Amino acid sequence: MLTAKEHEVLNPFEVAQAQLDEAAEMLGLDPATHELLRWPLRELHVTLPVKMDDGSTRVFHGFRVQYNDARGPTKGGIRFHPDETIDTVRALAAWMTWKCAVVDIPLGGGKGGVICDPREMSQAELERLSRAYIRQVGRIIGLEKDVPAPDVYTNPQIMAWMMDEYAFQKGFNEFGVITGKPLPLGGSAGRGDATARGGIYTLREAGKVLGMELQGATAAIQGYGNAGSFAHKLGVELLGLKVVAVSDSRGGIYNPDGLDYEAVLDHKRKTRSVVGFPGAQEITNEELLELEVDVLFPSALENVITAENAGRIKAKIVAELANGPTTPEADKILFEKGVYVIPDFLCNAGGVTVSYFEMVQNAYDYYWDEDMVHQRLDKKMTAAFHAVHKMAQDNNVHNRLAAYMVAVARVAEAMQLRGWV
């Protein structure tokens, strides 16, 4: 249950604005800079007629938000989701702005979305929708303007269709206009597990600053999609974690002796859920969050740790691979309890960092091997973690506010240097 106050602010864009407001006050931002940072610089609403397989035409609605490009071209995913809203897209574009700034890559924040249910559409219908979207937003994207990427219910194949449609519009290939592409079309090695890998690197650094031994430490993962499943694999391989619980939208499984990654993944592939995995007891998503573990990875939905359950979180470290899993009220409770939170737009920034690497490789038409991608990702994530940790320690604030302070200060400085404010 959410508190009445949380119900009031759970419009995601209002949450994003409230988080910015707190950072702006701590930084002493002037009113004009603060006000400019509270809103997207521009947004495009599009209407997309698409021929369906049965011969009918359906009209879809979509968005592209370019939040702030003071530090460079905007960057951000495209979501296909039946519940997509402009406020969700605005919030995610804002968070992308801070995410790019906190890992110190020369990009701003953007986001796109189409209101649709891809699970009910054929591949041919998805291709026609993808191309229709680029026919409308192609005029405002480009390697030097705004670079989309995959997000919820979009994938490398959808990115390939979009890149191809953009090439037809322009009359030449510009592979770097879209990231998250298949490798034969200019995708980057290391992109598949980048979000989880970046999170694991920040967790490693958190273990160091907390003096906490992660070899053998217990972990629970809520959400077993791309980020959550790779967190299981890499947490074991790179840090020696013992993953005792995982979950997906249908429920969760728990085994105090640990869960084998390959076996769980194989079961999920066969049954489409982790539920029913042999030798594990079933638990709910809510119960998983409150398990007595060393590390908790919220890797699914927003607003799962709230004022109602934050007091019952027993993990020492919460590594947020999902976007917005913790409400503002819950942040304060976790901070007071001494729970070390690695905030979402730091913890899950590995994805956009390797997307940036993909843009760089496309731009000079030379491609790195996976080891080089991992090495450069590690360097970026480690530097970002320590910038945030230092800000938190110096100002005695929780890590999310510290991450905002680092990111907002960088964007504000760029705007001031450009003479915008």
C-alpha positions in Angstrom: 0.0 0.0 0.0 1.1 3.5 -0.8 0.7 6.4 1.6 -1.8 9.2 0.7 1.2 11.5 0.0 2.8 8.9 -2.3 -0.6 8.5 -4.2 -0.5 12.2 -4.8 3.0 12.2 -6.4 3.0 8.9 -8.2 2.6 10.5 -11.5 6.1 9.5 -12.7 6.9 13.0 -14.1 5.8 14.7 -10.8 8.1 12.2 -9.0 11.0 13.2 -11.3 10.3 16.9 -10.8 10.2 16.5 -7.0 13.5 14.6 -7.0 15.0 17.4 -9.1 13.6 20.1 -6.8 15.3 18.6 -3.8 18.7 18.5 -5.6 18.2 22.0 -6.9 17.7 23.3 -3.4 20.8 21.5 -2.1 22.9 22.9 -5.0 21.4 26.4 -4.6 20.5 26.6 -8.2 19.2 30.0 -9.5 15.4 30.0 -10.3 15.8 30.2 -14.1 18.2 27.2 -14.2 15.9 25.2 -11.9 12.8 26.0 -13.9 14.4 25.2 -17.2 15.5 21.8 -15.9 12.0 20.9 -14.7 10.6 20.6 -18.2 11.4 19.0 -21.5 12.9 21.3 -24.1 10.7 19.8 -26.8 8.3 16.9 -27.4 6.6 15.5 -30.5 3.2 13.8 -30.4 2.5 11.6 -33.4 -0.5 9.7 -34.9 0.4 6.5 -36.8 -2.0 4.8 -39.2 -0.9 1.1 -39.7 -2.3 -1.5 -42.0 -3.1 -4.7 -40.0 -2.8 -8.2 -41.3 -6.6 -8.5 -41.6 -6.7 -5.6 -44.0 -8.0 -3.0 -41.5 -6.2 0.2 -40.5 -5.5 0.9 -36.9 -4.4 4.3 -35.6 -1.7 4.4 -32.9 -0.5 7.3 -30.9 3.2 7.9 -30.0 5.6 10.4 -28.5 9.3 11.5 -28.6 10.5 13.7 -25.8 13.9 15.5 -26.0 14.4 16.6 -22.4 17.7 18.4 -22.4 20.6 18.6 -24.9 22.9 21.0 -23.2 25.7 18.3 -22.9 25.1 16.7 -26.3 22.5 14.9 -28.5 19.6 13.4 -26.6 19.6 9.6 -26.1 16.9 7.2 -24.9 14.8 4.2 -25.6 11.6 3.7 -27.4 8.9 1.7 -25.5 6.0 -0.2 -27.1 3.4 -0.5 -24.2 -0.4 -0.5 -23.9 -0.2 1.7 -20.8 2.3 4.2 -22.2 1.6 7.9 -21.2 3.3 11.1 -22.1 4.1 11.7 -18.4 5.9 8.4 -18.2 7.9 9.3 -21.3 8.7 12.7 -19.9 9.9 11.2 -16.6 12.1 8.7 -18.4 13.6 11.4 -20.6 14.4 13.4 -17.5 16.0 10.4 -15.8 18.0 9.7 -19.0 19.3 13.3 -18.8 20.6 12.7 -15.3 21.8 9.1 -16.2 24.0 10.4 -19.0 25.4 13.2 -16.9 26.1 11.0 -13.8 28.3 8.6 -15.9 29.8 11.6 -17.7 29.0 10.8 -21.3 28.4 13.7 -23.7 24.7 13.1 -24.3 21.4 14.5 -23.1 18.2 12.7 -22.3 15.4 11.6 -24.5 12.7 8.9 -24.6 10.0 7.7 -27.0 6.9 5.5 -26.8 4.0 4.1 -28.7 0.7 3.1 -27.1 0.2 -0.5 -28.4 0.4 -4.1 -27.2 3.1 -5.8 -29.2 2.2 -9.2 -27.6 -1.0 -9.1 -29.7 0.7 -8.0 -33.0 2.4 -10.1 -35.7 6.0 -9.5 -36.8 4.7 -7.9 -40.0 2.4 -5.5 -38.0 5.3 -4.6 -35.7 7.5 -3.8 -38.7 4.8 -1.6 -40.2 4.3 0.2 -36.9 8.1 0.7 -36.4 8.5 2.2 -39.8 5.4 4.4 -39.4 6.9 5.8 -36.1 10.2 6.7 -37.8 8.4 8.3 -40.8 7.0 10.7 -38.2 9.9 11.2 -35.8 12.7 10.9 -38.3 12.6 14.6 -38.8 13.8 15.3 -35.2 16.3 12.4 -34.7 19.8 11.8 -36.1 23.3 11.1 -34.9 23.9 14.7 -34.0 20.3 15.4 -32.7 18.7 12.4 -30.9 19.5 8.7 -30.9 16.9 6.2 -29.9 17.4 2.7 -28.6 15.4 -0.4 -27.5 13.3 -0.3 -24.3 10.2 -2.1 -23.0 8.9 -4.6 -25.6 11.3 -3.3 -28.3 14.4 -5.3 -29.4 17.3 -5.3 -31.9 15.1 -6.4 -34.8 12.7 -3.4 -34.2 15.8 -1.1 -34.1 17.0 -2.6 -37.4 13.7 -1.8 -39.1 13.8 1.7 -37.7 17.4 2.3 -38.8 16.5 1.0 -42.3 13.5 3.3 -42.5 15.6 6.3 -41.5 18.2 5.3 -44.2 15.4 5.4 -46.8 14.4 8.8 -45.7 17.9 10.2 -45.8 19.1 8.3 -48.9 22.2 7.0 -47.1 23.1 4.7 -44.2 23.6 6.4 -40.8 23.9 3.4 -38.5 24.6 5.5 -35.5 21.1 7.0 -35.5 19.8 4.0 -33.5 21.6 1.9 -30.9 20.9 -1.6 -29.7 21.0 -2.8 -33.3 22.0 -6.4 -34.3 25.8 -6.9 -34.6 25.7 -7.2 -38.4 24.2 -3.7 -38.7 26.7 -1.9 -36.4 25.6 -3.1 -33.0 28.2 -3.2 -30.2 29.7 -6.2 -28.6 28.8 -6.4 -24.9 25.4 -4.6 -25.3 23.3 -7.6 -24.3 24.3 -7.7 -20.6 25.5 -4.1 -20.3 22.8 -2.9 -17.9 23.3 -5.8 -15.4 27.1 -5.7 -15.8 27.2 -2.0 -15.0 25.1 -2.6 -11.9 27.4 -5.4 -10.8 30.4 -3.1 -11.2 28.7 -0.5 -8.9 27.8 -3.3 -6.4 31.5 -4.4 -6.3 32.5 -0.8 -5.5 29.8 -0.5 -2.8 31.2 -3.7 -1.2 34.6 -2.0 -1.0 33.4 1.3 0.5 31.2 -0.6 3.0 33.9 -3.1 3.9 31.4 -5.9 3.0 32.6 -9.3 1.7 30.5 -10.1 -1.4 31.9 -13.6 -2.0 29.2 -15.9 -0.7 26.8 -12.9 0.1 23.1 -13.7 -0.4 21.1 -11.9 -3.1 17.4 -11.8 -4.2 16.4 -10.5 -7.7 12.9 -9.2 -8.3 12.3 -9.4 -12.1 13.9 -12.0 -14.4 14.0 -10.2 -17.7 17.2 -9.1 -19.4 18.7 -7.1 -16.4 17.5 -9.5 -13.7 18.7 -12.7 -15.4 22.1 -11.3 -16.3 22.4 -9.9 -12.7 22.0 -13.6 -11.6 24.7 -14.8 -14.1 27.2 -12.0 -13.5 26.6 -11.7 -9.8 27.8 -15.3 -9.4 30.6 -15.1 -12.0 32.1 -11.8 -11.1 31.4 -11.4 -7.4 30.6 -14.9 -6.1 27.2 -14.0 -4.9 24.7 -16.7 -3.8 21.4 -15.9 -5.4 18.7 -17.4 -3.2 15.5 -16.0 -4.7 14.3 -14.7 -8.1 10.9 -13.7 -9.4 9.0 -12.6 -12.5 5.5 -11.3 -13.1 3.9 -14.6 -12.2 5.7 -15.1 -8.8 8.9 -16.0 -7.2 11.1 -18.9 -6.1 13.3 -19.3 -3.0 16.0 -21.7 -2.0 18.4 -20.8 0.8 21.1 -23.1 -0.6 21.2 -21.0 -3.8 19.7 -21.2 -7.3 21.7 -22.3 -10.4 21.5 -19.7 -13.1 21.5 -22.1 -16.1 18.9 -24.3 -14.6 16.6 -21.4 -13.7 17.0 -19.9 -17.2 16.3 -23.2 -18.9 13.1 -23.7 -16.8 12.0 -20.1 -17.6 12.6 -20.7 -21.4 10.5 -23.9 -21.3 7.6 -22.7 -19.0 7.8 -18.9 -19.6 8.2 -18.4 -15.8 10.5 -19.1 -13.0 7.6 -20.4 -11.0 7.5 -24.1 -10.5 11.3 -24.5 -10.5 12.1 -27.9 -8.9 13.6 -27.8 -5.4 12.5 -24.3 -4.6 9.7 -23.0 -2.6 7.2 -20.5 -4.1 7.1 -16.9 -2.7 5.4 -13.8 -3.9 7.1 -10.7 -5.3 6.2 -8.9 -2.2 7.8 -11.5 0.1 11.0 -11.6 -2.0 11.6 -7.9 -1.4 11.5 -8.5 2.4 13.8 -11.5 2.5 16.8 -11.5 4.9 19.5 -11.2 2.2 22.6 -9.1 1.8 21.8 -7.7 -1.6 18.4 -6.9 -3.2 18.1 -6.3 -6.9 14.7 -4.6 -7.8 14.9 -5.3 -11.5 11.2 -5.1 -12.7 8.7 -2.4 -12.0 8.6 1.1 -10.6 7.2 1.9 -7.1 7.7 -1.5 -5.5 9.5 -0.2 -2.4 7.2 2.2 -0.7 6.6 3.8 2.7 4.5 0.8 3.5 7.2 -1.9 3.1 10.5 0.1 3.3 10.7 -0.5 7.1 10.7 -4.3 6.4 13.5 -4.3 3.8 16.3 -6.4 5.4 18.9 -6.2 2.7 22.1 -4.3 3.4 22.4 -3.0 -0.2 19.6 -2.3 -2.7 21.0 -2.2 -6.2 18.3 -0.7 -8.4 18.4 -2.2 -11.9 14.8 -1.2 -12.6 13.7 2.4 -13.3 12.1 4.1 -10.3 11.6 1.1 -8.0 11.7 3.2 -4.8 9.3 6.0 -3.9 10.6 9.3 -2.4 9.1 8.5 1.0 10.7 5.0 1.0 14.1 6.6 0.2 14.1 8.5 3.5 13.1 5.4 5.5 15.9 3.2 3.9 18.4 6.0 4.5 17.4 6.2 8.2 17.6 2.4 8.5 21.2 2.5 7.1 20.3 0.5 3.9 22.8 1.4 1.2 20.9 2.2 -2.0 22.7 2.2 -5.4 20.1 4.5 -7.2 18.6 3.4 -10.5 20.1 6.0 -12.8 23.6 5.1 -11.5 23.1 1.4 -11.1 21.4 0.7 -14.5 23.5 3.2 -16.5 25.6 0.5 -18.1 23.0 0.1 -20.9 23.2 3.7 -22.1 27.0 3.8 -21.6 27.5 0.9 -24.0 24.9 2.5 -26.3 27.2 5.5 -26.3 30.1 3.2 -27.1 28.0 1.9 -30.0 27.5 5.5 -31.3 31.3 6.1 -31.1 32.1 2.9 -33.0 29.5 3.7 -35.7 30.9 7.2 -36.1 34.4 6.1 -36.8 33.5 2.7 -38.4 35.8 0.6 -36.2 34.5 -1.9 -33.8 35.9 -3.0 -30.4 36.1 -6.5 -29.0 34.0 -7.5 -26.0 36.9 -7.2 -23.6 37.5 -3.6 -24.5 33.8 -2.8 -24.1 33.9 -4.4 -20.6 37.1 -2.5 -19.6 35.7 0.9 -20.7 32.3 0.2 -19.1 34.0 -0.7 -15.8 36.1 2.5 -15.9 33.0 4.7 -16.5 30.8 3.0 -13.9 33.5 2.9 -11.2 34.2 6.7 -11.6 30.5 7.5 -11.5 29.9 5.4 -8.4 32.7 7.1 -6.5 31.6 10.6 -7.6 28.1 9.8 -6.2 29.4 8.2 -3.0 31.7 11.2 -2.3 28.8 13.6 -2.8 26.6 11.6 -0.4 29.3 11.5 2.3 30.3 15.1 1.9 26.7 16.3 2.2 25.2 13.6 4.5 22.4 12.8 2.1 21.1 9.5 0.6 22.7 8.2 -2.6 19.8 9.1 -4.9 19.9 12.8 -3.9 23.7 12.6 -4.2 23.4 11.2 -7.7 21.0 13.9 -8.7 23.3 16.6 -7.3 26.3 15.2 -9.4 24.2 15.0 -12.5 22.2 18.2 -12.2 25.3 20.2 -11.4 26.9 19.0 -14.6 23.9 19.8 -16.8 23.4 23.2 -15.1 27.1 24.1 -15.8 26.7 23.2 -19.5 23.5 25.3 -19.8 25.2 28.3 -18.1 28.4 28.0 -20.2 26.2 28.0 -23.3 24.4 31.2 -22.1 21.0 29.6 -21.8 20.5 31.0 -18.3 
